[in-house]
């Protein structure tokens, strides 16, 4: 009986030794999309502002990809004036460009070109000498999504605080004119919003290997069977002794 107890203890110890070390397994996780903590409110262009984003907590694992989505809405009213001595005609529209970059770096990891380029609907006009045309209120919107895996960018977005991206606008009056001496102006309002998504490898998680569990399980089943048969044999001998 003593040897049997030692066998049971040894089997349990072996199970812990073989199963516990195999608990390591990581998983690809996604956090977000999470909105910027301070969207830029709609205001008259041109403006400069900031879009702050909460950083990725390194305690969750290893950051492998950052997905940044930026969007904007605009409204505009355009005015065309013919200052020449002859009639003029043409088309006018408003273009809004928004650039975003990391001010802590000497370069823009979002590229040298504007992140967003939004063009409002166009309007046609025909003006006599000294004539002027003012459009109705026109609206437009746009968005862009970009993925980043460069280690320098990932490190910028990793931490326990926030990363604030600078944003600026440039607004243009696009005029295609024939005749006269025509000038164009616009009054445009726009805002900016952003969402960020973090893709990362999670920290190691307890996940026992099925093969190790199976081996341990078969051993336990065998031990139970052995104990059952041994107990039956002992009971049989006891009964024979009483006859």
C-alpha positions, 0 to 999 in steps of 0.5 A: 500500500505504501508503494502504491501511495508513492506511485500516485505521488510520483504520477501527480508530480510528473503531470505537473512537471510535464504540463505546467512548462507547456503553458506558453502561447501568444495570440494576435489581438486588436485594440480599437478603433479608438477615437482621438481624445480631442477632435478638432471642432469645425471652424473657419480655415485655415487653422492649426490644431492637434489630434491626441491619441492614447498610446498602446500599453506595452503591458498588453504585449508587443505592438506590431501595427498601427492603423490610423484613420483621419476624416474631415467635413467642410462647408464653403461659400464661393464668390467670383467677381469680374473686374475686367472690361469684358464678360467672363465665364467659367467654373469655381470650386473649393479645395481643402488639404489637411496635413498631419504629422508627429511634431516630436520628429523632424519628419512626417511619417504620414508622408510629405503630401497632405493626408486629406484632399477634399474638393467641394462641388463646383459651380458654373458662372457667367458674369458681365463687366463688374458682375459678381456671383456667390454660390450656395452653401456647399459641403463635402467630406473625406477620409483616409486610412493608413497602416504603419509597421515601421519600428520607429512609428510603433515606438512613438505610439507605445507608452502610458500617455498620449501622442499628439499629432499636429494638423493644419489646413490649406484652402484654395479657390480653384478657378477655370475662367475665360474672359474678363479679369476674374477673381475668386474668394471662399469662406470655408469651415472644416474640422478633423477627427481621427481613430486609431487601431492597435494590432499586437501580439499578446503577452504569453497566456496559460494554454496547456498542450493537449498531448501532455494533458492526454498523456497525464489523463491516460496515466490517471485512468490506468491508475484508477483501474489498477486501484479498482482491480486491486481493491476487488482482489483484496475484498475477494481474499477477505471473503474467502478467509471468512468462509 
